[in-house]
Amino acid sequence: MLGYALVAKASLILPESQIGVGVEMLKITEYNYLMPYYTVKVYNHLANPLITPYLFYNRRHTLSAGYLYYGLMFGPSIANMGVNALGYTHGGTVATDYTTTYHSVVGYVGGIQAGIVFRLAGQLSFSAEAAMRFTDYYYRPPNNTQTDDPYHYRYFYFPVMLGLRYGI
């Protein structure tokens, strides 16, 4: 699974730590092919998008031109999840297409992150961060007769972020 990410953060930098709020918006999609001919690609939109507003706490280690940090984050996860319905032509038993219906669901996200910040000039800095996140959410269709939850998603994802920071 591969997708895009958009991240925004605001933090208060303390002598040996930082606290703050952030939000990540990403898309998580996987795909399969309809069988038996493998000609129609079916996209499963696990989250399109997944929005995670969160709180974070990082420990900081000062360097000569910046700092290293590592920490924890947690918050709600809000997903726009796609549920596929297969289509059959001419009363056949082989699916030939599909339609996707979207449902908004709420769950949670938690994770860890580590990064480095280098001052470039004045208040402008370059930052690099790697993170591991876990999210859990599910959708239960109103007419579901199955005993399991086919739309209960629990997965790890690993955002890697490069960017510029401006200190105020």
GROMACS elastic network, one bead per residue, 0.5 to 0.9 nm:
[ bonds ]
;  ai    aj funct       b0    kb
    1    28     6  0.64837   500
    1    29     6  0.59176   500
    1    30     6  0.53987   500
    1    31     6  0.85079   500
    1   157     6  0.89983   500
    2    27     6  0.80122   500
    2    28     6  0.64454   500
    2    29     6  0.68513   500
    2    30     6  0.78540   500
    3    26     6  0.66268   500
    3    27     6  0.51127   500
    3    28     6  0.54583   500
    3    29     6  0.69284   500
    4    25     6  0.81150   500
    4    26     6  0.53173   500
    4    27     6  0.57163   500
    4    28     6  0.79584   500
    5    24     6  0.67233   500
    5    25     6  0.55044   500
    5    27     6  0.69757   500
    5   159     6  0.76245   500
    5   161     6  0.85723   500
    6    23     6  0.82068   500
    6    24     6  0.56994   500
    6    25     6  0.51380   500
    6    26     6  0.64026   500
    7    22     6  0.72683   500
    7    23     6  0.57851   500
    7    25     6  0.64966   500
    7    26     6  0.87149   500
    7   161     6  0.82916   500
    8    21     6  0.86065   500
    8    22     6  0.55506   500
    8    23     6  0.55157   500
    8    24     6  0.67502   500
    9    20     6  0.72583   500
    9    21     6  0.58477   500
    9    23     6  0.65699   500
    9    24     6  0.88123   500
   10    19     6  0.85894   500
   10    20     6  0.56221   500
   10    21     6  0.55852   500
   10    22     6  0.62914   500
   11    18     6  0.63961   500
   11    19     6  0.55106   500
   11    21     6  0.64533   500
   11    22     6  0.83288   500
   11    56     6  0.86825   500
   12    17     6  0.86445   500
   12    18     6  0.55249   500
   12    19     6  0.54840   500
   12    20     6  0.60256   500
   13    16     6  0.80423   500
   13    17     6  0.63489   500
   13    19     6  0.68495   500
   13    20     6  0.86456   500
   13    60     6  0.87888   500
   14    17     6  0.51357   500
   14    18     6  0.54260   500
   14    19     6  0.79746   500
   14    60     6  0.85604   500
   15    18     6  0.81178   500
   15    60     6  0.78972   500
   15    62     6  0.89921   500
   16    58     6  0.87261   500
   16    59     6  0.60338   500
   16    61     6  0.66273   500
   16    62     6  0.79592   500
   17    57     6  0.73275   500
   17    58     6  0.54651   500
   17    61     6  0.81580   500
   17    69     6  0.80221   500
   18    56     6  0.81775   500
   18    57     6  0.58889   500
   18    58     6  0.51629   500
   18    59     6  0.64708   500
   18    60     6  0.70215   500
   18    69     6  0.86701   500
   19    55     6  0.76310   500
   19    56     6  0.57238   500
   19    58     6  0.63914   500
   19    59     6  0.89502   500
   20    54     6  0.85430   500
   20    55     6  0.58325   500
   20    56     6  0.54651   500
   20    57     6  0.67449   500
   20    58     6  0.88435   500
   21    53     6  0.74329   500
   21    54     6  0.56855   500
   21    56     6  0.61070   500
   21    57     6  0.89874   500
   22    52     6  0.81920   500
   22    53     6  0.57847   500
   22    54     6  0.53473   500
   22    55     6  0.63950   500
   22    56     6  0.75619   500
   23    51     6  0.70580   500
   23    52     6  0.54356   500
   23    54     6  0.59918   500
   23    55     6  0.87451   500
   24    50     6  0.78949   500
   24    51     6  0.57848   500
   24    52     6  0.52214   500
   24    53     6  0.65180   500
   24    54     6  0.82990   500
   25    49     6  0.63932   500
   25    50     6  0.56029   500
   25    52     6  0.64724   500
   25    53     6  0.86686   500
   26    47     6  0.77774   500
   26    48     6  0.73428   500
   26    49     6  0.54613   500
   26    50     6  0.52933   500
   26    51     6  0.66921   500
   26    52     6  0.87447   500
   27    45     6  0.79789   500
   27    46     6  0.79876   500
   27    47     6  0.56165   500
   27    50     6  0.60123   500
   27    51     6  0.89031   500
   28    44     6  0.87299   500
   28    45     6  0.64186   500
   28    46     6  0.56007   500
   28    47     6  0.51148   500
   28    48     6  0.64360   500
   28    49     6  0.72929   500
   28    50     6  0.74813   500
   29    43     6  0.66756   500
   29    44     6  0.56777   500
   29    46     6  0.55799   500
   29    47     6  0.68366   500
   29    48     6  0.75835   500
   30    42     6  0.84714   500
   30    43     6  0.58545   500
   30    44     6  0.52556   500
   30    45     6  0.67085   500
   30    46     6  0.74579   500
   31    41     6  0.66240   500
   31    42     6  0.53664   500
   31    44     6  0.56280   500
   31    45     6  0.84357   500
   32    38     6  0.84930   500
   32    40     6  0.85083   500
   32    41     6  0.58101   500
   32    42     6  0.52086   500
   32    43     6  0.66463   500
   32    44     6  0.79226   500
   33    36     6  0.85298   500
   33    37     6  0.82098   500
   33    39     6  0.65728   500
   33    40     6  0.55200   500
   33    42     6  0.55212   500
   33    43     6  0.85610   500
   34    37     6  0.68626   500
   34    38     6  0.53340   500
   34    39     6  0.67745   500
   34    40     6  0.55021   500
   34    41     6  0.64748   500
   34    42     6  0.66805   500
   34    94     6  0.82889   500
   34    95     6  0.65983   500
   34    96     6  0.71630   500
   34    97     6  0.79307   500
   35    38     6  0.52926   500
   35    39     6  0.80129   500
   35    40     6  0.83791   500
   35    94     6  0.72839   500
   35    95     6  0.74745   500
   35    96     6  0.88472   500
   36    39     6  0.85593   500
   36    94     6  0.75262   500
   36    95     6  0.89325   500
   37    40     6  0.80381   500
   38    41     6  0.73605   500
   39    96     6  0.87732   500
   40    96     6  0.70355   500
   40    97     6  0.68313   500
   41    97     6  0.87450   500
   42    84     6  0.84410   500
   42    97     6  0.81318   500
   42    98     6  0.73786   500
   43    82     6  0.89926   500
   43    84     6  0.84250   500
   43   100     6  0.88931   500
   44    47     6  0.87307   500
   44    81     6  0.87770   500
   44    82     6  0.66409   500
   44    83     6  0.74790   500
   44    84     6  0.72676   500
   44   100     6  0.86304   500
   45    48     6  0.58908   500
   45    49     6  0.86429   500
   45    80     6  0.83571   500
   45    81     6  0.60202   500
   45    83     6  0.76211   500
   45    84     6  0.87928   500
   45   100     6  0.86315   500
   45   102     6  0.87883   500
   46    49     6  0.85385   500
   46    50     6  0.85036   500
   46    79     6  0.79908   500
   46    80     6  0.79444   500
   46    81     6  0.53926   500
   46    82     6  0.63588   500
   46    83     6  0.86273   500
   46   151     6  0.87960   500
   46   153     6  0.76719   500
   47    51     6  0.87324   500
   47    78     6  0.86373   500
   47    79     6  0.51875   500
   47    80     6  0.53963   500
   47    82     6  0.71881   500
   48    51     6  0.89689   500
   48    79     6  0.67287   500
   48    80     6  0.52318   500
   48    81     6  0.61738   500
   48    82     6  0.74856   500
   48   102     6  0.87111   500
   49    78     6  0.82027   500
   49    79     6  0.59435   500
   49    80     6  0.56658   500
   49    81     6  0.78436   500
   50    77     6  0.66954   500
   50    78     6  0.57019   500
   50    80     6  0.65703   500
   50    81     6  0.84209   500
   51    76     6  0.83930   500
   51    77     6  0.58023   500
   51    78     6  0.51177   500
   51    79     6  0.63095   500
   51    80     6  0.87205   500
   52    74     6  0.88333   500
   52    75     6  0.66578   500
   52    76     6  0.58812   500
   52    78     6  0.63136   500
   52    79     6  0.86266   500
   52   108     6  0.81429   500
   52   109     6  0.70589   500
   53    74     6  0.84193   500
   53    75     6  0.59775   500
   53    76     6  0.63679   500
   53    77     6  0.71517   500
   53    78     6  0.86690   500
   54    73     6  0.64300   500
   54    74     6  0.53655   500
   54    76     6  0.68985   500
   54    77     6  0.87436   500
   54   109     6  0.81630   500
   54   110     6  0.85259   500
   55    72     6  0.85075   500
   55    73     6  0.56015   500
   55    74     6  0.57674   500
   55    75     6  0.63758   500
   56    71     6  0.71336   500
   56    72     6  0.56597   500
   56    74     6  0.67425   500
   56    75     6  0.89691   500
   57    70     6  0.83219   500
   57    71     6  0.54821   500
   57    72     6  0.55510   500
   57    73     6  0.65527   500
   58    69     6  0.59656   500
   58    70     6  0.51621   500
   58    72     6  0.65330   500
   58    73     6  0.86974   500
   58   113     6  0.82847   500
   58   114     6  0.83233   500
   59    68     6  0.83313   500
   59    69     6  0.54281   500
   59    70     6  0.55586   500
   59    71     6  0.60374   500
   60    67     6  0.64530   500
   60    68     6  0.57455   500
   60    70     6  0.69972   500
   60    71     6  0.89018   500
   61    66     6  0.87944   500
   61    67     6  0.54536   500
   61    68     6  0.51520   500
   61    69     6  0.62394   500
   62    65     6  0.81963   500
   62    66     6  0.62453   500
   62    68     6  0.65479   500
   62    69     6  0.87539   500
   63    66     6  0.50399   500
   63    68     6  0.72377   500
   63   118     6  0.86101   500
   64    67     6  0.77934   500
   64   118     6  0.89848   500
   65   117     6  0.82709   500
   65   118     6  0.56351   500
   65   119     6  0.56098   500
   65   120     6  0.83747   500
   66   116     6  0.75147   500
   66   117     6  0.52530   500
   66   119     6  0.55483   500
   66   125     6  0.81295   500
   67   115     6  0.85564   500
   67   116     6  0.58392   500
   67   117     6  0.53878   500
   67   118     6  0.68355   500
   67   119     6  0.89446   500
   68   114     6  0.75973   500
   68   115     6  0.58339   500
   68   117     6  0.64584   500
   68   118     6  0.89687   500
   69   113     6  0.81597   500
   69   114     6  0.55103   500
   69   115     6  0.53708   500
   69   116     6  0.62468   500
   69   117     6  0.83525   500
   70   112     6  0.73960   500
   70   113     6  0.55231   500
   70   115     6  0.64303   500
   70   116     6  0.89119   500
   71   111     6  0.85533   500
   71   112     6  0.56146   500
   71   113     6  0.55268   500
   71   114     6  0.65221   500
   72   110     6  0.76305   500
   72   111     6  0.58330   500
   72   113     6  0.64698   500
   73   109     6  0.81592   500
   73   110     6  0.55664   500
   73   111     6  0.53465   500
   73   112     6  0.61301   500
   73   113     6  0.78786   500
   73   133     6  0.86730   500
   74   108     6  0.76263   500
   74   109     6  0.56373   500
   74   111     6  0.65191   500
   74   112     6  0.89216   500
   75   107     6  0.88799   500
   75   108     6  0.58773   500
   75   109     6  0.54695   500
   75   110     6  0.65479   500
   76   106     6  0.69761   500
   76   107     6  0.57648   500
   76   109     6  0.57457   500
   76   110     6  0.85685   500
   76   135     6  0.87957   500
   77   105     6  0.82793   500
   77   106     6  0.56633   500
   77   109     6  0.56615   500
   77   135     6  0.70100   500
   77   136     6  0.78555   500
   77   137     6  0.75752   500
   78   104     6  0.70523   500
   78   105     6  0.58518   500
   78   107     6  0.64286   500
   78   108     6  0.79634   500
   78   137     6  0.82602   500
   79   103     6  0.80452   500
   79   104     6  0.56587   500
   79   105     6  0.53457   500
   79   106     6  0.63566   500
   79   107     6  0.80756   500
   79   137     6  0.78463   500
   80   102     6  0.61012   500
   80   103     6  0.55408   500
   80   105     6  0.64914   500
   81   101     6  0.82008   500
   81   102     6  0.53638   500
   81   103     6  0.52651   500
   81   104     6  0.61522   500
   81   105     6  0.71306   500
   81   138     6  0.87592   500
   81   139     6  0.80248   500
   81   151     6  0.88252   500
   82   100     6  0.57742   500
   82   101     6  0.55018   500
   82   103     6  0.64663   500
   82   104     6  0.89383   500
   83    99     6  0.82885   500
   83   100     6  0.54451   500
   83   101     6  0.52722   500
   83   102     6  0.62479   500
   83   103     6  0.77085   500
   83   151     6  0.81717   500
   84    98     6  0.63320   500
   84    99     6  0.56075   500
   84   101     6  0.64428   500
   84   102     6  0.88418   500
   85    97     6  0.86540   500
   85    98     6  0.54148   500
   85    99     6  0.53503   500
   85   100     6  0.63327   500
   85   101     6  0.79401   500
   86    95     6  0.59984   500
   86    96     6  0.75094   500
   86    97     6  0.59463   500
   86    99     6  0.66097   500
   86   100     6  0.88806   500
   87    94     6  0.86936   500
   87    95     6  0.54968   500
   87    96     6  0.58979   500
   87    98     6  0.50634   500
   87    99     6  0.74799   500
   88    91     6  0.63089   500
   88    92     6  0.59286   500
   88    93     6  0.68282   500
   88    94     6  0.64281   500
   88    96     6  0.55549   500
   88    97     6  0.69410   500
   88    98     6  0.85130   500
   89    92     6  0.58700   500
   89    93     6  0.85132   500
   89    94     6  0.82066   500
   89    95     6  0.75051   500
   89    96     6  0.66582   500
   89    97     6  0.85471   500
   91    94     6  0.89532   500
   92    95     6  0.76040   500
   95    98     6  0.78176   500
  103   139     6  0.75386   500
  104   139     6  0.81482   500
  105   137     6  0.67178   500
  105   138     6  0.65502   500
  105   139     6  0.62631   500
  106   136     6  0.86554   500
  106   137     6  0.60168   500
  106   138     6  0.76122   500
  106   139     6  0.87988   500
  107   135     6  0.72052   500
  107   136     6  0.55052   500
  107   138     6  0.73368   500
  108   134     6  0.83171   500
  108   135     6  0.56572   500
  108   136     6  0.56781   500
  108   137     6  0.68388   500
  109   133     6  0.67714   500
  109   134     6  0.55489   500
  109   136     6  0.67028   500
  110   132     6  0.85799   500
  110   133     6  0.57293   500
  110   134     6  0.54887   500
  110   135     6  0.66602   500
  111   131     6  0.72474   500
  111   132     6  0.55359   500
  111   134     6  0.60325   500
  111   135     6  0.87369   500
  112   130     6  0.87464   500
  112   131     6  0.56986   500
  112   132     6  0.55198   500
  112   133     6  0.66421   500
  113   129     6  0.68639   500
  113   130     6  0.57953   500
  113   132     6  0.63966   500
  113   133     6  0.84615   500
  114   128     6  0.85665   500
  114   129     6  0.56735   500
  114   130     6  0.56805   500
  114   131     6  0.63846   500
  115   127     6  0.71644   500
  115   128     6  0.54343   500
  115   130     6  0.62559   500
  115   131     6  0.84939   500
  116   126     6  0.83346   500
  116   127     6  0.57406   500
  116   128     6  0.55412   500
  116   129     6  0.65914   500
  117   125     6  0.63878   500
  117   126     6  0.56696   500
  117   128     6  0.66752   500
  117   129     6  0.87547   500
  117   164     6  0.89896   500
  117   165     6  0.83822   500
  118   124     6  0.87808   500
  118   125     6  0.53656   500
  118   126     6  0.52567   500
  118   127     6  0.64746   500
  119   122     6  0.73884   500
  119   123     6  0.72511   500
  119   124     6  0.61374   500
  119   126     6  0.63902   500
  119   127     6  0.88041   500
  119   165     6  0.89332   500
  120   123     6  0.78331   500
  120   124     6  0.56498   500
  120   126     6  0.65991   500
  121   124     6  0.54093   500
  121   125     6  0.70352   500
  122   125     6  0.81785   500
  122   166     6  0.89285   500
  122   167     6  0.87393   500
  123   165     6  0.79629   500
  123   166     6  0.54538   500
  123   168     6  0.72955   500
  124   164     6  0.69488   500
  124   165     6  0.57816   500
  124   167     6  0.66598   500
  125   163     6  0.85099   500
  125   164     6  0.56365   500
  125   165     6  0.50284   500
  125   166     6  0.63366   500
  125   167     6  0.80570   500
  126   162     6  0.76883   500
  126   163     6  0.59521   500
  126   165     6  0.62085   500
  126   166     6  0.89792   500
  127   161     6  0.79521   500
  127   162     6  0.57871   500
  127   163     6  0.52856   500
  127   164     6  0.58693   500
  127   165     6  0.67759   500
  128   160     6  0.76194   500
  128   161     6  0.56845   500
  128   163     6  0.65437   500
  128   164     6  0.87895   500
  129   159     6  0.81967   500
  129   160     6  0.57834   500
  129   161     6  0.51086   500
  129   162     6  0.65395   500
  129   163     6  0.88131   500
  130   158     6  0.72273   500
  130   159     6  0.61137   500
  130   161     6  0.64019   500
  130   162     6  0.89625   500
  131   157     6  0.83253   500
  131   158     6  0.55281   500
  131   159     6  0.54791   500
  131   160     6  0.63775   500
  131   161     6  0.84854   500
  132   156     6  0.69018   500
  132   157     6  0.60420   500
  132   159     6  0.67965   500
  132   160     6  0.89906   500
  133   155     6  0.82884   500
  133   156     6  0.54597   500
  133   157     6  0.53178   500
  133   158     6  0.61722   500
  133   159     6  0.78454   500
  134   154     6  0.72239   500
  134   155     6  0.56925   500
  134   157     6  0.64937   500
  134   158     6  0.89080   500
  135   153     6  0.78352   500
  135   154     6  0.57225   500
  135   155     6  0.57734   500
  135   156     6  0.65861   500
  135   157     6  0.82240   500
  136   152     6  0.75280   500
  136   153     6  0.57213   500
  136   155     6  0.68439   500
  137   151     6  0.84023   500
  137   152     6  0.59772   500
  137   153     6  0.55614   500
  137   154     6  0.67450   500
  138   149     6  0.77746   500
  138   150     6  0.85447   500
  138   151     6  0.54132   500
  138   153     6  0.58053   500
  138   154     6  0.84956   500
  139   149     6  0.80002   500
  139   150     6  0.84637   500
  139   151     6  0.54286   500
  139   152     6  0.63833   500
  139   153     6  0.87647   500
  140   143     6  0.84744   500
  140   144     6  0.68697   500
  140   149     6  0.68312   500
  140   150     6  0.81768   500
  140   151     6  0.67366   500
  140   152     6  0.80014   500
  141   144     6  0.52090   500
  141   151     6  0.86423   500
  142   145     6  0.89841   500
  144   147     6  0.83515   500
  144   149     6  0.87944   500
  145   148     6  0.88903   500
  146   149     6  0.72224   500
  146   150     6  0.82280   500
  148   151     6  0.89657   500
  148   152     6  0.88728   500
  149   152     6  0.54621   500
  150   153     6  0.83081   500
